[in-house]
Amino acid sequence: MRRRDTQQRKQALAGLKRTAGMDWMLGTLVRVIHSGKQALDAVMLEMGRMVAESVMLMEREEIAGPEYYPTDPAFQKWAHEAGSIYLGDQTVPVTRPRLRHIEQGEVTLQSYARLRNPGAFSEELLEKILRGVSAQKYAGTVLNAAHAVGVSSTAISQKLWS
């Protein structure tokens, strides 16, 4: 059975080469590989954006406390705002959480400030995130990303295990 399948594949490939030519086959293969890489890059950027937004929300919760149970009444959660960060060598739009102090005004999240610098969220970190999510290790993936941009272990643990 296997031998017949192999022979049929070889005959089909030989017929395709005769009909379409090797250049056409190589061109098609290159186009397929290129579109696959573009799709993978898009997935990596979207995953990176989602992890970055999660990390910023965790930092805001670390500072101001959970929803409806603030740990410090001087801090107020102040909706969200459009912003951008670097993921690898690209800027990506994100929705960043805002935080205000009653007396000092707007509070800049440390994670957002770091992610605004090129290289803070490297290609290597993006690949680790993609591997972690594909292996369904969600908690460890977010934990590693949060550590990489400076969110404390306490805030991460409280958020992940609650």
C-alpha atoms as a printed R data frame, in Angstrom:
    type eleno elety resid chain resno       x      y       z
1   ATOM     1    CA   MET     A     1   0.000  0.000   0.000
2   ATOM     2    CA   ARG     A     2   2.720  2.498   0.982
3   ATOM     3    CA   ARG     A     3   4.791  1.646  -2.074
4   ATOM     4    CA   ARG     A     4   1.818  2.339  -4.360
5   ATOM     5    CA   ASP     A     5   1.127  5.679  -2.597
6   ATOM     6    CA   THR     A     6   4.755  6.703  -2.973
7   ATOM     7    CA   GLN     A     7   4.758  5.760  -6.645
8   ATOM     8    CA   GLN     A     8   1.551  7.731  -7.233
9   ATOM     9    CA   ARG     A     9   2.996 10.812  -5.513
10  ATOM    10    CA   LYS     A    10   6.170 10.589  -7.608
11  ATOM    11    CA   GLN     A    11   4.147 10.219 -10.806
12  ATOM    12    CA   ALA     A    12   1.934 13.158  -9.874
13  ATOM    13    CA   LEU     A    13   4.968 15.318  -9.087
14  ATOM    14    CA   ALA     A    14   6.643 14.347 -12.373
15  ATOM    15    CA   GLY     A    15   3.462 15.211 -14.283
16  ATOM    16    CA   LEU     A    16   3.215 18.561 -12.498
17  ATOM    17    CA   LYS     A    17   6.842 19.353 -13.341
18  ATOM    18    CA   ARG     A    18   6.241 18.551 -17.012
19  ATOM    19    CA   THR     A    19   3.021 20.536 -17.163
20  ATOM    20    CA   ALA     A    20   3.783 23.626 -15.084
21  ATOM    21    CA   GLY     A    21   7.552 23.668 -14.914
22  ATOM    22    CA   MET     A    22   9.883 23.808 -11.927
23  ATOM    23    CA   ASP     A    23   9.904 27.640 -11.811
24  ATOM    24    CA   TRP     A    24   6.155 27.760 -11.260
25  ATOM    25    CA   MET     A    25   6.382 25.212  -8.443
26  ATOM    26    CA   LEU     A    26   9.185 27.103  -6.710
27  ATOM    27    CA   GLY     A    27   7.321 30.398  -7.064
28  ATOM    28    CA   THR     A    28   4.196 28.882  -5.549
29  ATOM    29    CA   LEU     A    29   6.170 27.370  -2.686
30  ATOM    30    CA   VAL     A    30   7.838 30.719  -1.930
31  ATOM    31    CA   ARG     A    31   4.441 32.489  -1.914
32  ATOM    32    CA   VAL     A    32   2.984 29.886   0.476
33  ATOM    33    CA   ILE     A    33   5.954 30.193   2.849
34  ATOM    34    CA   HIS     A    34   5.817 33.998   2.730
35  ATOM    35    CA   SER     A    35   2.091 34.154   3.522
36  ATOM    36    CA   GLY     A    36   2.569 31.647   6.357
37  ATOM    37    CA   LYS     A    37   5.320 33.790   7.883
38  ATOM    38    CA   GLN     A    38   3.125 36.889   7.635
39  ATOM    39    CA   ALA     A    39   0.316 35.076   9.446
40  ATOM    40    CA   LEU     A    40   2.703 33.874  12.160
41  ATOM    41    CA   ASP     A    41   4.107 37.403  12.586
42  ATOM    42    CA   ALA     A    42   0.576 38.796  12.938
43  ATOM    43    CA   VAL     A    43  -0.269 36.189  15.596
44  ATOM    44    CA   MET     A    44   2.946 36.966  17.495
45  ATOM    45    CA   LEU     A    45   2.208 40.707  17.510
46  ATOM    46    CA   GLU     A    46  -1.372 40.174  18.690
47  ATOM    47    CA   MET     A    47  -0.245 37.802  21.456
48  ATOM    48    CA   GLY     A    48   2.452 40.246  22.511
49  ATOM    49    CA   ARG     A    49  -0.071 43.093  22.609
50  ATOM    50    CA   MET     A    50  -2.466 41.065  24.752
51  ATOM    51    CA   VAL     A    51   0.272 40.069  27.203
52  ATOM    52    CA   ALA     A    52   1.538 43.665  27.420
53  ATOM    53    CA   GLU     A    53  -1.965 44.964  28.187
54  ATOM    54    CA   SER     A    54  -2.395 42.257  30.853
55  ATOM    55    CA   VAL     A    55   0.905 43.215  32.466
56  ATOM    56    CA   MET     A    56  -0.107 46.895  32.581
57  ATOM    57    CA   LEU     A    57  -3.459 46.013  34.167
58  ATOM    58    CA   MET     A    58  -1.685 43.881  36.774
59  ATOM    59    CA   GLU     A    59   0.650 46.751  37.638
60  ATOM    60    CA   ARG     A    60  -2.267 49.175  37.991
61  ATOM    61    CA   GLU     A    61  -3.992 46.692  40.300
62  ATOM    62    CA   GLU     A    62  -0.778 46.273  42.302
63  ATOM    63    CA   ILE     A    63  -0.669 50.031  42.926
64  ATOM    64    CA   ALA     A    64  -4.365 50.853  43.388
65  ATOM    65    CA   GLY     A    65  -5.856 47.538  44.469
66  ATOM    66    CA   PRO     A    66  -8.529 45.344  42.887
67  ATOM    67    CA   GLU     A    67 -11.766 46.649  41.399
68  ATOM    68    CA   TYR     A    68 -14.139 48.062  44.031
69  ATOM    69    CA   TYR     A    69 -11.649 47.308  46.846
70  ATOM    70    CA   PRO     A    70  -8.910 49.956  46.608
71  ATOM    71    CA   THR     A    71  -5.881 49.444  48.836
72  ATOM    72    CA   ASP     A    72  -4.949 53.140  48.735
73  ATOM    73    CA   PRO     A    73  -7.769 55.683  48.371
74  ATOM    74    CA   ALA     A    74  -5.267 58.262  47.072
75  ATOM    75    CA   PHE     A    75  -5.102 56.348  43.775
76  ATOM    76    CA   GLN     A    76  -7.996 56.270  41.348
77  ATOM    77    CA   LYS     A    77  -8.341 54.062  38.307
78  ATOM    78    CA   TRP     A    78  -9.058 56.407  35.452
79  ATOM    79    CA   ALA     A    79 -10.355 54.399  32.470
80  ATOM    80    CA   HIS     A    80  -8.119 53.501  29.511
81  ATOM    81    CA   GLU     A    81  -6.362 55.442  26.778
82  ATOM    82    CA   ALA     A    82  -4.878 54.618  23.391
83  ATOM    83    CA   GLY     A    83  -1.108 54.311  23.371
84  ATOM    84    CA   SER     A    84   1.668 52.437  21.617
85  ATOM    85    CA   ILE     A    85   4.528 50.181  22.639
86  ATOM    86    CA   TYR     A    86   7.418 48.431  20.946
87  ATOM    87    CA   LEU     A    87   7.099 44.722  20.284
88  ATOM    88    CA   GLY     A    88  10.374 43.614  18.792
89  ATOM    89    CA   ASP     A    89  11.234 46.343  16.302
90  ATOM    90    CA   GLN     A    90   7.643 47.426  15.584
91  ATOM    91    CA   THR     A    91   5.344 49.879  17.301
92  ATOM    92    CA   VAL     A    92   1.986 48.365  18.150
93  ATOM    93    CA   PRO     A    93  -1.143 50.207  19.310
94  ATOM    94    CA   VAL     A    94  -2.386 49.231  22.772
95  ATOM    95    CA   THR     A    95  -5.088 50.276  25.179
96  ATOM    96    CA   ARG     A    96  -3.232 51.360  28.295
97  ATOM    97    CA   PRO     A    97  -4.887 51.623  31.706
98  ATOM    98    CA   ARG     A    98  -4.732 55.026  33.369
99  ATOM    99    CA   LEU     A    99  -4.135 55.721  37.041
100 ATOM   100    CA   ARG     A   100  -4.371 59.049  38.854
101 ATOM   101    CA   HIS     A   101  -3.151 60.182  42.246
102 ATOM   102    CA   ILE     A   102  -5.485 62.627  44.007
103 ATOM   103    CA   GLU     A   103  -2.732 65.171  44.695
104 ATOM   104    CA   GLN     A   104  -0.032 64.421  42.108
105 ATOM   105    CA   GLY     A   105  -2.217 63.779  39.054
106 ATOM   106    CA   GLU     A   106  -1.462 61.233  36.334
107 ATOM   107    CA   VAL     A   107   0.673 58.248  37.387
108 ATOM   108    CA   THR     A   108   2.844 56.685  34.680
109 ATOM   109    CA   LEU     A   109   2.896 52.912  34.898
110 ATOM   110    CA   GLN     A   110   6.452 51.566  35.027
111 ATOM   111    CA   SER     A   111   5.579 48.704  32.683
112 ATOM   112    CA   TYR     A   112   4.179 51.116  30.068
113 ATOM   113    CA   ALA     A   113   7.246 53.339  30.298
114 ATOM   114    CA   ARG     A   114   9.531 50.334  29.770
115 ATOM   115    CA   LEU     A   115   7.494 48.964  26.889
116 ATOM   116    CA   ARG     A   116   7.737 52.353  25.149
117 ATOM   117    CA   ASN     A   117  11.505 51.814  24.802
118 ATOM   118    CA   PRO     A   118  12.676 49.810  21.784
119 ATOM   119    CA   GLY     A   119  14.040 46.421  22.778
120 ATOM   120    CA   ALA     A   120  12.167 46.098  26.091
121 ATOM   121    CA   PHE     A   121   9.800 43.517  24.589
122 ATOM   122    CA   SER     A   122  12.217 41.609  22.398
123 ATOM   123    CA   GLU     A   123  11.626 39.082  19.636
124 ATOM   124    CA   GLU     A   124  12.987 36.464  22.036
125 ATOM   125    CA   LEU     A   125  10.307 37.287  24.623
126 ATOM   126    CA   LEU     A   126   7.629 37.213  21.903
127 ATOM   127    CA   GLU     A   127   8.768 33.739  20.853
128 ATOM   128    CA   LYS     A   128   8.711 32.534  24.478
129 ATOM   129    CA   ILE     A   129   5.161 33.859  24.855
130 ATOM   130    CA   LEU     A   130   4.035 32.104  21.698
131 ATOM   131    CA   ARG     A   131   5.634 28.828  22.820
132 ATOM   132    CA   GLY     A   132   4.072 29.127  26.279
133 ATOM   133    CA   VAL     A   133   0.584 29.809  24.977
134 ATOM   134    CA   SER     A   134   0.799 27.061  22.368
135 ATOM   135    CA   ALA     A   135   1.748 24.649  25.171
136 ATOM   136    CA   GLN     A   136  -1.225 25.957  27.213
137 ATOM   137    CA   LYS     A   137   1.049 27.280  29.961
138 ATOM   138    CA   TYR     A   138  -0.839 30.560  30.267
139 ATOM   139    CA   ALA     A   139   0.003 31.437  33.870
140 ATOM   140    CA   GLY     A   140   3.736 30.879  33.448
141 ATOM   141    CA   THR     A   141   3.752 32.811  30.183
142 ATOM   142    CA   VAL     A   142   2.159 35.931  31.673
143 ATOM   143    CA   LEU     A   143   4.327 35.574  34.783
144 ATOM   144    CA   ASN     A   144   7.540 35.587  32.721
145 ATOM   145    CA   ALA     A   145   6.405 38.533  30.614
146 ATOM   146    CA   ALA     A   146   5.457 40.544  33.697
147 ATOM   147    CA   HIS     A   147   8.836 39.871  35.308
148 ATOM   148    CA   ALA     A   148  10.548 41.005  32.107
149 ATOM   149    CA   VAL     A   149   8.971 44.468  32.336
150 ATOM   150    CA   GLY     A   150   9.234 44.882  36.098
151 ATOM   151    CA   VAL     A   151   5.904 43.991  37.713
152 ATOM   152    CA   SER     A   152   6.382 42.530  41.189
153 ATOM   153    CA   SER     A   153   5.908 38.849  41.985
154 ATOM   154    CA   THR     A   154   3.263 39.602  44.619
155 ATOM   155    CA   ALA     A   155   0.960 41.362  42.189
156 ATOM   156    CA   ILE     A   156   1.381 38.627  39.629
157 ATOM   157    CA   SER     A   157   0.670 35.828  42.097
158 ATOM   158    CA   GLN     A   158  -2.420 37.540  43.477
159 ATOM   159    CA   LYS     A   159  -3.815 38.118  39.987
160 ATOM   160    CA   LEU     A   160  -3.067 34.654  38.612
161 ATOM   161    CA   TRP     A   161  -4.358 32.636  41.524
162 ATOM   162    CA   SER     A   162  -7.461 34.681  42.338
